[in-house]
Amino acid sequence: MFNKYIRDRQDEIITSVLESIAIDSTEAEPQEGMPFGKGVNDALEHALKLADQMGFKTANIDNMAGYAEYGEGEEMIAVLGHLDIVPIGDGWTYDPWGEIVDDRIYGRGTLDDKGPMIGALYALDAVRSLAGPLKRRIRLIFGTNEETGSRDMVRYNETEETPVMGFTPDADYPVIFSEKGIARITLEKKINDGSLISAHAGKAVNIVPDHAEMTFLGEDAKVRALESTGIPAHGSTPELGKNAVSDLMQKVVESGASGDLKYFADFYNKNIAFETDGASLGIACDAGKFGRTTVNVGLLEGDGTHIKITLDCRYPAGEDFEQTAAELKEKAEAEGIECVLHKNVQPLYIPEDSMLVQTLQEVYREQTGQDIDPVVIGGGTYAKAVKNIVAFGPVFPDQENVIHQKDEYISIEHLMKNVEIMAHAMYRLAR
């Protein structure tokens, strides 16, 4: 019942999205009252001003987050999204600050996550205008720090109400009912004999390195310099790439490494090599529909004093990774390798038969005609930042996913379909 109302406001929706895209909301140096920089603050003010003009109740939470709310009732359902963006980078063909070409709106944030969240305001307006009384309030939560740490939601959770359920349009369709846990582990050995001069690989721990290099002393005391290449992939799917560190470690041993460096390389080749499931490390886990553990060696660093790798581990719901990490620590340190668990973000799991998942699945099926089962992913979405939230949209299964890429865009049709889906989802969850 909302679709015609929304389609009639298409020009308004596009204009508001372009206004938001025009703001450079990349995190910058804090200013007084602007914890993530002026651009991020401007994007938040734009969204809240738009919500004010529409007549919604709004709140600004210490310029770290904000919300627009409609309705009455003790319980609240939420739509969570963010207005901050990653840097635009180089190589754009179209204006990264907003340009319409044919049926596409180009610009950083069109898909992630300004387009969907500005669209959500118009979805909420449709619900208010057409739905009648609801038993739950609907709150649109505007975050401002998703791309660089989610400190915004730490503050929100400290001071604000937790929704009984909700969704974030910050990933893919259909419903993502489970997300793997994410752990970061370092394995390190001291270099006490001068066998290593330098080693480096990786730009981020959640990317499969496509280049690695090392300079070291061989058994004959001569300096050797090696490089290796690989195939990049996201750290949640390391099996899709080829790790340059693993290739390098094999070459290092074959080229006559000595002493402490050879000891570490031997440990690596025995316990990791080209595996991406952690089997030889003793941390493999296959949880059926919840997926398998994946392990990516994302970073390598070393000098004359030490050599260290950093692992990005993704593990399924139901796995006690604290215990798993403790067992890995015991195994590694028995072989003279220091092992430290630096970060462990717990998996997300909302049962498939829950009202939230079932309702969103029904809305998706009704609005698209596609009957697709809910899914599990290895990546982490904004849904992990607030309790009782799942990821739902905005990228459709047959849609090109250009999030964080040059020439990021959302087609006008996909934008409008997202607004329609969100309106129906808000209504069904709140009624």
Secondary structure, 3 states (H helix, E strand, C coil): CCHHHHHCCHHHHHHHHHHHHCCCCECCCCECCECCCHHHHHHHHHHHHHHHHHCCEEEEECCCEEEEEECCCCCEEEEEEECCECCCCCCCCCCCCCEEECCEEECCCCCCCHHHHHHHHHHHHHHHHHCCCCCCEEEEEEECCHHHCCHHHHHHHHHCCCCCEEEECCEECCCEEEECEEEEEEEEEECCCCCEEEEEECCCCCECCCEEEEEEEECCCCEEEEEEECECCECCCHHHCECHHHHHHHHHHHCCECHHHHHHHHHHHHHCCCCCCCCCCCCCCECHHHCECEEEEEEEEECCCEEEEEEEEEECCCCCHHHHHHHHHHHHHHCCCEEEEEEEECCEECCCCCHHHHHHHHHHHHHHCCCCCCEEECCCCHHHHCCCEEECCEECCCCCCCCCCCCCEEEHHHHHHHHHHHHHHHHHHHC
